[in-house]
Each structure stands twice: as C-alpha cells, then as structure tokens.
C-alpha cells in the first residue's frame, strides 16, 4: 500500500511498516531536526519540512503525494491536550491553536481520499471540542459529519502494554476505512512484557558512565541526585527515604508529586515514558536498580537511550545515525506511539 504521513516527527510509528506492506512515500514534519532524522531513517520517502498551516508547505505535500493513496497516518501534536502534571479544561484546549491542526488532516483526506486513515493522539483527544459550522463538536463527530457516508469510522483507546510493548501507554486511535473495505481489531498479547524481560540483560552502569553497548550510556546527574537514588529501593520514591530524601541546597525538603525521584519496577511494564525522561526529578523514569552488598541500589540514573528504545518496542539495532543528539532521541521517544502497537493495528487491514 502506498501511504503518506502527517506530523511525522522522526517516524517512530512507521518503524515496522515494511513488515505490514505499507510504503510511505510522502511525509511532513514541522521541526527541522526531526524532519532530518525522519529523512535519514526513510531515505526513499519525500519529506516536506515546515508548518502544514503554511499554504506553500501544504501544497508541496499534496503535490508530491500520489493521486491514488491507499493509507494515511497522522499524529497531530498533542501537547495542547496533554500537559504532564496539569489538568487542562476544555476551554483551555479550545484556545490552543495546535488542536486545530486536525482540520489540515481533514483537508488532506478530502483531496486524496485514502482508503485507510489512522489518526492517533492522547486519550484526551476524544474530549477535544472544536468549533464547526456554528457548533461545538468533538473530533469524531466532525469526522462522522464529513466522511460518515464514505467511511467506516471507529474510535478506541488502546494501552500499548496489552499488545506486547513493555510500557503502559494509552493512545487514542481513530480509524477511517472506506465502506466495503475491512479493518479488524488488533490482537492482544497473551501476557504483558516486563521491564526485566526487555532491558534486564543490559550491563549495569552508573550516572555518567558508558557501556560497550551502542546507545547504552548514562546521563550525568548531580551528586545529590545520585545519593538520594542510591538509597532508594526498586519501585520506591526517594521521598520515602528517612535520611537521604530530596532537599534543596538550603536543606529544606523538596515538595513534589510522589512520582518524582522514583524508580520503576522490574516485574511489570514500564510506566508511560514522558518528554522529560532525562530528569531524575521527573515522572517515574529512574532505572529499577539492583540491591548491592552494602545495602544501596545500583543504576542511580534515568534510563539510557537504548533502554528507552527497547521499552518503546523499537529494535535494538534501530538504524538512526550515530551522531543523532541524545536529547532528540529522548524527546521523540517521549511523545511517540510505540511502533509495535501501530504494527498490530495496521496488520488487521484487509487489503
């Protein structure tokens, strides 16, 4: 199937598309460094970088996309709907221009009439209300009004951990497929994959250290952060430490969420990987660690790039350029939909 990709980022979602018979020939991404990474990963796809709201950019994308389009994947930016630690009201979401990008997807569908469309986002996407023809409607309602006669339209929330990904990550998926075509439901895995199963084989390393395994190197952290986490058991937060709890330089106790300065568990899928997976103080992203003979715990650090890749269902030999910046990898993984989940959804298309 010939496909196009909107809001592509680095194309992580498309990692296994060749295995399910999808050839993405045209793509668009706003951020240049992500567009460059996408192009490095998919040299045979034509990438148009720039804002899709720019009429020239949109026209270029339409021009390079074949008239006969089988498949479209679109992942509009979700930061307007999903802000870690903040509960945004519908009114706040309505005022965020990023949430109007869905209308460019609609424009593209009208022009190219793909047989199959996959739109993915965070679950809050289904609550998003947008102005349309003097009404305030949810995205699925707008799609049904516009395309309900031509397409079957299904909306579901899937947790990647139920589909073989070693990470709990819920994503909102909207499928549009032309009437007369078939697109079944993804098949759940028999069991969940744990952190231990996915990254337990990697060598133990401490903050600032490198291993002999590609992309398995540890960020440098402050001595205070390392000390707090060395005394924090697997699955626990440093806030529970009686002696080595998080404090400000003046000795005052730090007040934060119980998900901060917290190690993840070995025996279950990882929690959702966030955009700030580089910071010990962020949410649930410190290595589980192993208890040492002296009573402290190893791996007092955030997860390495390779650990993040594996927990997101990327292959260990993910073919990204050797000079790809670490923080770019972390950001792209922190906002991606795990590619194994996408593969399992798309595999149910009956061509």
Secondary structure, 3 states (H helix, E strand, C coil): CEEEEECCCCCHHHCCHHHHCCEEEEEEECCHHHHHHHHHHCCCCEEEECCCCCHHHHHHHHHHCCCCCCEEEECCCCCCCCCCCCCCCHHHHHCCHHHHHHHHHHHHHHHHCCCEEEEEECHHHHHCEEEECCEEEEHHHHHHHHHCCCEEEEEEEEEHHHHCCCECCEEEEEEEEECCCEECCCCCCCCCCCHHHHHCCCCCCCCCCECCCCCCECCCCCHHHHHHHHCCCCCCEHHHCCCCCCECCCCCECCCCCCECEECCCCCCECCCCCCCCCCCCECCECCCCECCCCCECCCCECCHHHHHHHCCCCCCCCCCCCCCHHHHHHHHHCCCCHHHHHHHHCCEEC
